[in-house]
Amino acid sequence: MARYTEAQCRLCRREGMKLYLKGDRCYSGKCAIDRKSYAPGMHGQGGRRPKVSEYGTQLREKQKTRRIYGILEKQFRNYFEKAERQQGITGENLLRLLERRLDNVVYRLGLGSSRVEARQLVRHGHFTVNGRKVNIPSFLTRVGDVIEVREKSKESPRIKEMMERAADRTPPAWLEYESEPARGRLVALPARDQIDVPVQEHLIVELYSR
């Protein structure tokens, strides 16, 4: 599957805020947006960011959301169309679908320092869902699903480190985590106030409603 392969830090600088795409680096002095708060490109250092139109604001919100979750345009549009077909508020449905992705759930459980790392760990087959190996980052988890680190993966130094971190963290209220045997469970669908992403989802709905 196609994926973004350029520098992750450029995405944060483009949006003018931290998107926490690189895990621990985002909390250190090496964070690019702390050192270069201006937009990337030859004109980025020239001064203030230009004013944007209503359409531009809506587009930036969509781009920011895609970048936070690491999703390309076509796949994001598919999520939106699915959210539209569901009962309830379309914008909240969209975020709820994105949060249910397996790579995001692994990240929320603390078993990946970033969504990028969680996606890589899922692709490498380090996790099971309800006892079956799943290596598809976009796999949509459901209430009651059990996500567990595979037994042989627990010998990996990086997985061990993530397991130790996860044991000291409290996951969102819609997830449960047991440090032994490194297992999480989706106990409910996330409510909007439990999704801590800096996104105004109504702008995305307005964009696609044009």
N, C-alpha and C positions, 0 to 999 in steps of 0.2 A: 504494500500500500504506500502511496505517496505520502511524504511527510516533510515538515519544515526542517532544513538542514543548515541554515545560516546561524549566525551568532544570536543566542537567546537574549543577550543583554540589549541588543538593538531594539527588540520588541518593547522592552520596558521603557527605553528612552523615547521611542515613537509615541507611546501612550502617555508619557510624562509622569509615570508613577511605577512603583514596584509591583510587578506581577508575581514575584516569588517563583521564578521558573528554574532557578539553579540551586535551590535548597540552602545549605549552610552559607554559601557565598553571598546570598542576598542579605544576610545579617552581619556580614563582616565589612571591613573597610575596603574590600576589593569590589564592592558592589558598584557597577558602572554608573548607575543613575545618581549615586552619591558623588561620584567624581566628575561626571559629565551630565548635568541635569538638562542640557539642551538636546534637541532632536538630532538624530543621526543624519549624515549627508553633508554636502558641501555648504548648504545654506543654514544648517542647524544652529551654528554658533553665532549667527548674525544678530540675534537679539530675541525679542519676545516671540512667542508662538503666534501666528496670525489668527485673526478671528475666523470662526468657521460658521457656515450656514446651518440651518436646522437639519437639513439632510446630512451635512458633514458630521454634525454631532451624533445623529442616529447611527451613521456608518461607523464612526469611531467606537461607539459603544458595542456594536456587533463585532468589530475587529478585536476589541479588547477581550470580549468574552471568549471568542474563538481561541485567542492566544493563551488565555488563562488555562483553558482545558486542553489545548494542543490539538485542535480539530481543524481540518481543512473545510473550504467553503461548501462543497457539495454535501458533505456529511452533516455540517451544521444546518444547512437548509432542510435536510431530511429530518433532523431532530425537531426543527421548528414546525414542519408540517405534521409530524406526529403529535406534538404538543397542542396544535390547533384542533386536532380531532378528539382530544381528551376533554372530559368535563372539567370545569374550573377555569381559572385564570391562565391564559395562554403563556404569559411570561413566566409565571411561577412553575407551570408544568414543564417549560423548557429547562429551567434551572434544575428542577427535580430529576429530569431525565439525565442531564449531564452529571449530576452528583451520583447517580446510580451506576455509572460506568465502572467497570471493575478496576481500572487503573486509578480512578479517583477514590474509590472505596479503600484500596490498598494505601493510598496516600493519607486519607483521613484517619485510618487506623494507626498511622505512624510507621508503617512498614516500608516507606519510601520517603526520602528527604524532600522530594519534589514530585510533581505529577510526571515530569519527564523521566525521573529515575523509576518511579512506580510502573510506568508504561514499559520500560525496558525490562524490569524484573518479571512482569507478567508475560511479556513476549518470550522470555527465556524459560518459561514453564515452572516458575518457583511456587505457584499457588494452585490450590484446588478450590472448587466451589461444590459444596455438598459431596465431597469425596472424589470428585472427578477433576483431572487436570484441565485447566482452561488457560490458554495462552493468547487469548483475544482481548486486547485492552478495552475494546468497545462493548464487551459483553455486558448486558444490562442485568444487574442483580435485582432480586425481588425480596420482599419482606420474608424473613425466615431463612434466607440463604446463609450458609456458613462458609466463610472464607478462611482458609488455613494454609500456613506455610507447609510445603511438602517436606516429609521427613528427611529425605536426603539433602534437601536444600539448606537445612538447619546447620550443616557443617560449613557452609560458605561463610568466610569472615565478614563479608558485607552484610549478609542476612543476619548473622549473629549480632552485629552492631545495631542493625535496625530493630531487631527483636528487643534488645536491651533498652533502646530509646522508647519503643512503643510501650514497654512495661511501666515507664515513668510518666507517660502522657495520659490525659483523659480524652477519649474520643468524643465526637459530637453525640448529643443525646439520642440520635436515631441509630447509633451503632453501639455495640458492646464488644469488649475485647478481653480475652483471657490470655495472660502471659504464658501460662502453661495449659495447653500446648501451642501457643502462638496462633490463636484462633479468634476470628471476629464474626459477628452476626449482625445482619441487618434487622433491627427490631421494629422499625417503623419507616415510613416515607418521610424524608426531611421536610419540615415546615420552612417557610420562607425566612423566618427570623433565626433559623438554625444554619442557614447557608451564608457564610461570612465572606462572600465575594463582593468586591466594590463595583457592582453592576446595577444599572438602572434598566431593568429588563423591559419596561414599558416602551423605551426608545427603540428597542429591537423590534417589538411588535408593530410600532408605528412605521418603521422602515419597511418591513415586509408587507405592510398594509397599503403602501403607496400604489 
